[in-house]
Amino acid sequence: MPHKRKELNIPGSSLWYLVGLITSDGCLSLDGRHIDITAKERRFLEKIKDSIGITNKAGLKNKSAANEAYRIEFSNKNLYEFLLSVGLTPCKSLTQDEVIVPDEFFHDFLRGVIDGDGCIRSWDHPANKREQWSLRIYSPSLFFVEWLHREIAYLFKAKGRIHKYAKKKPLVDMFILKYGKMAAKAILSRCYYGNALSLDRKARLAEKCCSSVDVWSHSKTLFN
């Protein structure tokens, strides 16, 4: 008798957030059914478990190393095949291309990507001492970064720039999609909304960025 597949029944916004998180900080195993999600915060993984209805334990990864983190691994053939159908692949970090995301859920998908491989940063301008903000998204796949750049320009009317960072160890180039303060506010205000599934630390930074004072009424980083 064939094994009955488990339906996770994940709501649309949480499903596409999960897709974004797996795209950035997850992995599809080669066995065709196991999915791995890694994060620095164990509490965050517990939140993910509750949202998708699994009971797998969050285990320690790279114990006592500089890159120590936690991970959950679970098996679900239906979700695995869905992830393949929208563009994710096993061992995808260097070759990840565009993901088939409905426009209505792209902000949820993007929030997952930011929580996984994004950086929301603030600093004081050295000359005028005003608070500055930026949003950066990192990926070793130029194809994926270029696709994100196009989609964000289309859906958020925000302009960003792609930078290349040549890492010495390991020998893998990293690409950075960077947005300035006003573009970051336009993006984050739509991605991090009330009660949205998210990494608490990033959600707090997004809220601070969105509530920061604008010095200029117009910005070259936003389309009219």
N, C-alpha and C positions, 0 to 999 in steps of 0.2 A: 504494500500500500504506500503510495507516495506521501511524503511528509507535507502536512498542511502548512502553507505559508502564513506568517503572522502579519496582520495588518496593524500598522502603527497609528493610523488615523490622525496625522499631524495637521493642524489648521494651516491654511495657506501662508499667512504671514510668518509663522514659526517654521514651516517647511522651507520657505525660501531663505530665511535667515540661516537655517541649518545648512542649506546648499552653499551659501556664501562662506560660512565658517569652515565647512569641509574643503571647499575650494582653496582656502588660504591655510588653514591649520589642521587639515585632516588628511586621511589617506585611505584609498581603496586597496585592499589586499588583492593578491593575484588569484586567490581561490574562488573569486566570483560571488562572495557573500559577506565577508567581514569588512567593517568600517571602523576606522580609528580616528579619534579626536584627541588632540593634545592641547593642554593649557597650563599656564603657570599657577593658576588659582584652582584649588580643589573645589571650593564652594561653587565656583562657576560651572564646573562639570556636573556637580550635583543638580544645579538648576537646569542644565541641559537634559539630564536624565529624567527629571520630573516632567519636563515639557514634552518629551517624546515617548514617555511611558515605558522606560526600560529600567531594569534593576541591577544591571552590571555594576560592579564596584570600580571606583576610580583608583588605579594603581600608580605607584611611583615610577617615574621613568628617568634614567640617567642619574641615579641616586648619588648624592655627594659631589656631583659634577657642576661645572659652572652653568650648564644648561639644564639643570634639574627641573623637572616638570611632572605633571600628572597626565594620565591618559585613560580613556575608556575605549574598550573595543567591544563591539557587539555584532551579531550576525542577523541580517535581514535581507533576504533575497529580493524582495519587492523594492525596498528602498535602494539597494545596490543597483538594480536594473534601471530604476528611475534616474539615478545619478548618471549612469552611463548614457541614458537617452537624452539628457540635457547638455552633455558635453564633457563630463568629468571622465578621467581615465586613471587606471592604476599607474603609479610612478609618474605622476603628471607634473611635478614641480617645474621642470625645465621646458616642457612642451605644452602646457595648458594654453588653450586657445579660448575663443569666446564661449560663453555659456548661454543656453537658450532660456532666457528669463522673461516672463510676461512683464510688460511695462508697469502694470499696477503693483507688482511686487518687487520691482527693481530696488527700491529704497530699503526693503527688508534684506534682500540679497547683499546689497552694498554694506549695510550695517554688520552683517556677518563677516564680510571681507575685512572691514575696518577693525572689528574686534579681534580677528585673527592676525592680520599682517599690517595693521594700520598704526599710525602714531599721531596723536593730537597733542600739540606742543605749544607752550606759551613762553614768552620772554619779553623783557623791556627793551625798547629801541635804545641803542647806545647814545643817540643824539637827543631825541625829544622825550625819552623816558616813557613813552606811551606803550601800553600793553599790546603786544603783537601775538598773532596766532597763526598756526599752519596745520594743514592736514596732509599727511604723507601715507602712501600705500606702497608697500614693497613687494616685489616678486622677481624671481629669476627668469620669468618668461616674458620676453618683450611682446609676444603676440597678445598675451592676456592684458598687459598694461596698456597697449595701444587700443585694444577693444574697450577697456574700461574708460579710457580717455574719451573715446568717441561717444559712448553711451551717456556718460555724465554731462558732456557738452550738450547732447540732444535733450536729455530729460531734466537736467537741473540748470541749464543755461549758464554753466560755470566753466571757466577756462583754467586749465592746469598746464603744467610743463612736465615733460619726462626727462629724467636725469639718469645717467649711467654711473654706477659705483662699482669699480673694479676691486673685488675682495682679494686679499692675498691668501687667506686660509678660511674655508676651502677655496680652491681656484674656480669659483663660479661668479660670474658677473651678476650684480643685482641692479634691477631697474626700479626707479622711484618715481611715482606719480605724485606731484606736489601741487597743493593749492594754498593761496594766500588767505589772509584773514576773512575778507568778505565772501570769497568763494567758499571757504570752509564753513562759514556760518550758513550759507544757502544750502549746502549739502547736509550738514549735521542737523540742522533744524528739521529737516524732513525725515532723516534716518532715525533719529533718536526721539521718539514721541512717547507719550504717557503709556506706561505698562508694557512697552515693547520688550520682548526678550532680548537681553543684551548683557554684556560684561559690565558690571557696576562701575568699575574704575573708568572705563571709556565713556560710559553714560554721564558720569559726573563731569568729566573733562568737556564733553560735548555741550553740556548745559552751561558751563562757565564760559565757553567760547561764544555760544549763542547770546548770552546775556552781556557780553563785553560791549563797551561803547564804541561806536563807529565815529571816526574823525572825519571821513569823507562821505558825502552823500552819493557819490558815484564811484565805480571802480572799473578798471580795465579788465579785471578778472571775471566780470559778469557780462553776459550778453544783454542788450536792452530788451 
